[in-house]
Amino acid sequence: MMKIAVDAFGGDHFPENPVSGAVLAVGENDQLTVILTGPEEEIKKELANHDYPEGRIVLQDAPEIIGMDESPAQAVRNKPHSSIVVGLGMHQKGLVDGFVSAGNTGALMAASAFILGRLDGVIRPTIATFYPTVKGLGLMIDAGANLEVKPEMLFQFGVMGNIYARDMMGIDTPRIGLLNVGEEKEKGSETLKKAYHLLQALPNFVGNIEGRDVLAGQADVFVCDGVTGNILLKFGESIPDALKMLLMGVIKKRQLDKEQVALVMSLLQEAFMPFDYQRVGGVPFLGVNGISMVGHGGSSPEAIKNMILNAVKMAESDINKKIIASVA
């Protein structure tokens, strides 16, 4: 029986969405038990609105709450009884197989590194995020955890991203690309030049990737520092809304009727399905000695469910053992 701890007070819609997501997850996987961490009495009230298999959802009291705007390191130190710290503590003690949260990303990253520690051989844990391309989902790594990097860290990001893309995303031979200002290997900073040299050790390294190559899907794993990755992530998130605004302007100008508008919007919605975060639920912190995943603050119950099930899959795939073997 797999056990996953879930932050019941993480995200914008707690405890409703985490609780609903947990109920959906245990309903879909009969070998799963979910432990909800947070203020026990408030979770009980929400659980009373649901039907679920007896004994498959368990409560763990954690009365303190880390807000989305709190300083990550300070919150972890000052709130030892928060749902994030308690849930990760259970994981560190081996009481659960993983922890997921839609709460404060910085606090979860800080707590994961502090409580779980690093995997043997990993220089610095990183956060990977899914990135849509015209050829399917890619993986952006680092997405904001490490703002300053060394060449060896970028190499390890490539190694960890390769394993995750292969074992979790089902890409047999993921193409690894290094985000840079040009495709020639002598382009970029000294850090990027040295990283290029190290990444050549990977047989599926395709070289430097320029910004125009990302949405075109010229790689499956995009390796970069946290500044570049986070900027690209936020830019990507803005694309659907920007295109919808432009499209609405054209619709108004052309004076389309209701049926035509409905058709256009349905096509647009279908085209943007790869951008829907709910399908993947959450993204992993790679390089920590455990399984810690974070979801979008506005995660729906469906997104929470998928994040829980992805944590189960990650545990079953022994991702961390493969990372240790690869970086060694």
C-alpha positions in Angstrom: 0.0 0.0 0.0 1.5 3.3 -1.1 1.2 6.3 1.3 1.3 9.9 0.1 1.1 12.9 2.5 -0.9 15.9 1.1 -0.8 19.5 2.3 -4.5 20.1 3.0 -3.8 23.8 3.6 -1.7 24.6 0.6 -2.8 26.7 -2.4 -5.6 29.2 -3.0 -8.5 26.9 -2.3 -7.8 25.0 0.9 -8.9 22.8 2.4 -11.7 22.1 -0.2 -9.5 21.3 -3.3 -6.8 19.3 -1.5 -9.4 17.2 0.3 -11.5 16.7 -2.9 -8.3 15.8 -4.8 -7.3 13.3 -2.2 -10.8 11.7 -2.4 -10.5 11.4 -6.2 -7.0 9.9 -5.9 -7.9 7.1 -3.5 -11.0 6.4 -5.6 -8.8 5.9 -8.7 -6.0 3.9 -7.0 -7.1 1.2 -4.6 -3.5 0.7 -3.4 -3.2 4.2 -2.1 -3.6 5.8 1.3 -3.5 9.6 1.6 -2.5 11.4 4.8 -3.9 14.9 5.0 -1.7 17.4 7.0 -3.2 20.6 8.4 -5.5 21.8 11.2 -7.3 18.6 12.0 -10.8 19.9 13.0 -11.1 22.0 9.8 -10.1 19.1 7.6 -12.7 16.9 9.4 -15.4 19.4 8.5 -14.4 19.3 4.9 -14.1 15.5 4.8 -17.7 15.2 6.1 -18.9 16.4 2.7 -17.3 13.4 0.9 -17.7 9.7 0.7 -14.4 7.8 0.6 -13.1 4.3 1.4 -12.8 3.8 5.2 -9.2 4.0 6.4 -7.8 5.3 3.1 -7.7 8.9 4.1 -6.0 9.7 7.4 -5.5 13.0 9.2 -2.3 14.4 10.7 -2.8 17.5 12.8 -0.5 20.4 11.8 -2.1 23.6 13.2 0.3 26.2 11.7 -0.1 27.5 8.2 2.6 28.9 5.9 1.2 31.7 3.7 2.0 32.2 0.1 3.7 35.6 0.8 5.9 34.4 3.7 9.7 34.2 3.6 10.5 30.5 2.8 13.4 30.0 5.1 11.9 32.0 8.0 8.6 30.2 7.7 10.2 26.8 7.8 12.2 27.7 10.9 9.4 29.5 12.8 6.6 27.1 12.0 7.7 23.6 12.8 4.0 22.5 13.2 3.0 23.7 9.7 1.5 21.2 7.2 4.6 21.4 5.0 7.1 20.7 7.7 5.0 18.0 9.4 4.3 16.2 6.0 7.9 16.3 4.9 9.0 15.2 8.4 6.7 12.1 8.1 8.4 11.4 4.7 11.9 11.8 6.1 11.0 9.2 8.9 9.7 6.8 6.3 6.1 7.0 7.4 4.9 8.0 3.9 6.3 7.5 0.4 6.1 11.1 -0.8 4.7 14.6 -0.1 2.7 17.0 -2.3 1.5 20.5 -1.9 0.0 23.4 -3.9 1.3 25.8 -1.3 4.3 28.2 -1.1 6.8 26.9 -3.6 9.8 28.6 -1.9 8.8 27.2 1.5 8.4 23.7 0.1 11.7 23.9 -1.7 13.5 25.2 1.4 11.8 22.6 3.7 12.5 19.8 1.2 16.2 20.6 1.1 16.5 21.1 4.9 14.4 18.1 6.0 15.0 15.5 3.3 18.5 16.6 2.4 20.3 16.0 -1.0 20.7 12.8 -2.8 24.3 11.5 -2.7 26.4 13.2 -5.4 23.9 15.9 -6.2 25.4 19.4 -6.0 22.1 21.3 -5.7 18.4 20.2 -5.9 16.4 21.7 -8.7 12.8 22.2 -9.7 11.6 20.9 -13.1 8.5 22.0 -14.8 6.5 20.8 -17.8 6.7 23.1 -20.9 4.3 22.7 -23.8 5.7 22.5 -27.4 4.1 21.8 -30.7 5.5 18.3 -30.4 4.2 17.6 -27.0 5.2 18.3 -23.4 8.8 19.1 -22.7 10.7 19.6 -19.4 12.3 22.8 -18.3 15.0 22.4 -15.7 15.8 24.6 -13.6 12.5 26.5 -13.3 13.5 28.9 -10.6 15.2 27.2 -7.7 18.9 28.0 -8.6 19.4 31.6 -9.8 23.2 31.2 -10.1 24.6 27.9 -11.4 27.9 26.2 -12.1 28.6 24.1 -15.2 28.6 20.9 -13.2 25.1 21.8 -11.9 23.7 22.3 -15.4 25.2 18.9 -16.3 23.4 17.3 -13.4 20.2 19.1 -14.3 20.5 17.4 -17.7 21.1 14.0 -16.1 18.1 14.3 -13.8 15.9 15.7 -16.5 16.8 12.9 -18.8 15.8 10.3 -16.2 12.5 12.0 -15.3 11.5 12.5 -18.9 12.2 8.9 -19.7 10.7 7.2 -16.7 7.8 9.6 -15.9 7.0 11.2 -19.2 7.4 8.1 -21.3 10.0 9.6 -23.8 12.3 6.7 -24.7 15.3 8.8 -25.7 14.8 12.4 -24.5 16.6 15.0 -26.4 18.7 17.2 -24.0 19.2 20.8 -25.1 21.1 23.6 -23.4 19.3 27.0 -23.6 21.8 29.5 -25.0 22.1 32.7 -27.1 23.1 30.7 -30.2 23.4 27.2 -31.5 27.2 27.1 -32.0 29.0 25.4 -29.1 31.3 28.4 -28.6 28.4 30.7 -27.9 27.4 32.0 -24.5 29.1 32.7 -21.1 32.0 30.7 -19.8 29.5 28.7 -17.6 27.4 27.8 -20.7 30.5 26.8 -22.7 31.8 24.5 -20.0 28.3 23.1 -19.4 28.1 22.3 -23.2 31.4 20.4 -22.9 30.1 18.4 -19.9 26.7 17.7 -21.5 28.4 16.2 -24.6 29.0 13.1 -22.4 25.2 12.4 -22.8 24.6 10.5 -26.0 21.2 12.2 -26.4 22.5 15.8 -26.0 21.5 17.8 -29.1 23.5 20.9 -28.4 22.5 24.5 -27.8 18.8 25.5 -28.1 17.8 29.1 -28.9 14.6 30.7 -27.6 12.8 30.2 -30.9 13.4 26.5 -30.7 11.6 26.0 -27.4 8.0 26.1 -28.6 9.1 24.3 -31.8 10.0 21.3 -29.6 13.7 21.0 -30.8 14.5 19.3 -27.5 12.5 17.3 -24.9 14.5 18.6 -21.9 15.6 22.2 -21.8 18.5 22.8 -19.4 19.0 26.3 -18.0 19.6 28.4 -14.9 16.6 29.3 -12.7 16.4 32.9 -13.9 16.0 31.9 -17.6 13.7 29.0 -16.8 11.4 31.0 -14.6 11.1 33.8 -17.1 10.3 31.4 -19.9 7.8 29.6 -17.6 5.9 32.8 -16.8 6.1 33.9 -20.4 4.6 30.6 -21.5 1.8 30.9 -19.0 0.9 34.3 -20.5 0.6 33.0 -24.1 -3.0 31.5 -24.0 -4.5 34.7 -22.4 -2.7 37.0 -24.8 -3.8 35.0 -27.9 -7.4 35.0 -26.6 -7.4 38.7 -26.2 -6.0 39.2 -29.7 -8.5 36.7 -31.1 -11.4 38.4 -29.4 -10.4 41.7 -31.0 -10.5 40.0 -34.4 -13.9 38.4 -33.7 -15.3 41.8 -32.7 -13.9 43.4 -35.8 -15.3 40.7 -38.1 -18.6 40.7 -36.3 -18.9 36.9 -36.1 -22.2 35.5 -35.0 -22.7 33.3 -31.8 -22.2 30.0 -33.6 -19.0 31.1 -35.3 -17.7 32.5 -32.0 -18.5 29.2 -30.3 -16.7 27.2 -33.0 -13.6 29.4 -32.8 -13.4 29.3 -29.0 -13.9 25.5 -29.0 -11.0 25.2 -31.4 -8.9 27.5 -29.4 -9.6 25.6 -26.2 -8.6 22.3 -27.9 -5.4 23.8 -29.2 -4.5 25.0 -25.8 -5.0 21.7 -24.0 -1.2 21.1 -23.8 -1.0 24.3 -21.7 -3.5 23.0 -19.1 -1.5 22.5 -15.8 -4.3 20.3 -14.5 -3.3 17.4 -16.7 0.1 17.0 -14.9 -0.9 18.3 -11.5 2.5 19.2 -10.1 6.2 19.3 -10.7 9.0 17.6 -8.8 12.0 18.8 -6.8 14.7 16.7 -8.2 17.9 15.9 -6.3 16.3 15.9 -2.8 16.4 12.6 -0.9 12.7 11.9 -1.2 9.7 12.7 -3.3 8.4 16.3 -3.0 6.1 17.8 -5.6 4.5 21.2 -5.9 1.4 22.2 -7.7 0.0 25.5 -9.0 -1.5 27.7 -6.3 -4.9 27.6 -8.0 -4.9 23.8 -8.4 -8.3 22.2 -8.9 -9.3 18.9 -7.3 -8.4 17.2 -10.6 -4.9 18.8 -10.6 -4.4 17.7 -6.9 -5.5 14.2 -7.8 -3.0 14.0 -10.7 -0.2 15.4 -8.6 -0.8 12.7 -5.9 -0.9 9.9 -8.6 2.3 11.3 -10.2 4.0 11.1 -6.7 2.9 7.5 -6.5 4.4 6.8 -10.0 7.6 8.5 -9.1 8.0 6.4 -5.9 7.3 3.2 -7.9 9.8 4.1 -10.6 12.7 4.5 -8.1 13.7 7.7 -9.8 16.0 8.7 -7.0 18.1 5.5 -7.1 18.6 6.1 -10.8 19.7 9.7 -10.2 22.2 8.6 -7.6 23.7 6.0 -10.0 23.8 8.4 -12.9 25.5 11.4 -11.1 28.0 9.1 -9.5 
